[in-house]
Amino acid sequence: MAGLRGRALIAYLLVCVVWGSTYLFIRIGVADLPPFLFAGARFLIAGLLLGGVMLATGDKLPSTRRDWITLSITGVLFLMGANAIVVWAEQTVPSGPASVYVAAVLLWTAFIDSMVPGGKTRFTWQLGLGLLLGFAGICLLSGVRPGELLRDDLAGPIGLIFASASWASGSVLWKRRPTSTSPYVSAAVQMVVGGGLIVLLGLALGEGPRWQFTSRSMGALVYLILVGSIVGYTAFGYALKYASATVVGTYAYVNPVVAVILGWLVLDEQVTGRMLASMAMILGAVLWIQLSAGRTKTVASNTGEHTVTITGETRAETRRKVAGA
């Protein structure tokens, strides 16, 4: 697995902070706006704005059919299959259990990337320990017991499970099929495709008459468009370009921590000892996974004259580099 460094690390940290703040604004918006039209309008408008700016500054749209297909499929998996379902599910699932399901995206990502041939994730005991520690921290932070994740009304939980698996699948696919377009144009295409389909779904479900232009809902929508989508989504794409899907996916563990801290700073919400302990577990798990991903190995060359230091490469890649050194 490749670790995060330089600009990729900055992009990852932006994802952690920005997407940690979106939970609050989604809750505000969904109180007045229908879930699918709300989610779809957010991404469609953000995609059109970002795409317009990038084209005006000289960037180009995808030039190959393969890139269009990849970006369209991942846009549907990320936004229609994941984000829109999360918004819909939070109408009935409390934020605590919802955060556990959303954080499970990292478990799905590691599983899919390690099980499907050609992945960069090697499922080691270090990775497994980090994933379990972080997931336990999320459960502690939210105050949710394992038995409480399944309730009488299974529609919300099943939707959130599907959403986590859909986002993980999109992350792995995007990493496996890199495109030649910039991360910004890629994000714009994904948001226009995914957001447009979500809007059509909302209209088909009859959500149009439920749209309410209130100052609260419009403020939440503007924040989610400019910050949550344009800043957060493009930062996610940039980080994913330079690190494995599993490493970048640790943002899902950090988001609830950021949400708790923002609640304390902005809304004067109480922070308990349990919360502090759980945040320490979560951040410790993320650090453990990052350090495990960035570990180096020294491999002797075939000639025995020098060594090659590698980070998160497969043995086959190492042999090719050593042989050609």
Secondary structure, DSSP 4 states (H G I P E B T S, - for coil): -----HHHHHHHHHHHHHHHHHHHHHHHHHTTS-HHHHHHHHHHHHHHHHHHHHHHTT-----SHHHHHHHHHHHIIIIIIIIHHHHHHTTTS-HHHHHHHHHTHHHHHHHHHHHSTT-S----HHHHHHHHHHHHHHHHHHT--GGGGS-S--HHHHHHHHHHHHHHHHHHHHHHS--SS-HHHHHHHHHHHHHHHHHHHHHHTT-GGG----HHHHHHHHHIIIIIIIIHHHHHHHHHHHS-HHHHTTHHHHHHHHHHHHHHHHS-----HHHHHHHHHHHHHHHHHHHHHT-EEEEE-TTSS-EEEEES--HHHHHHHHHT-
